[in-house]
């Protein structure tokens, strides 16, 4: 997570046809950088907070991509 940049978030969103405001990029960057561990193992409180700060469509995209990639990441972490 140390190397994550706001540009990485913007690039990921663009590659997946997701529109984010600059404020939403800031929010996602902040949460990922400061709460990456809880996001892996107990994301609900973070999602509840973020839900209030982003648009409904952005929130739905967050849930979709979290579900998609967290399963892959957990499989990888459990394998190693």
Beta strands, then each sheet from edge to edge (+ up, - down):
end
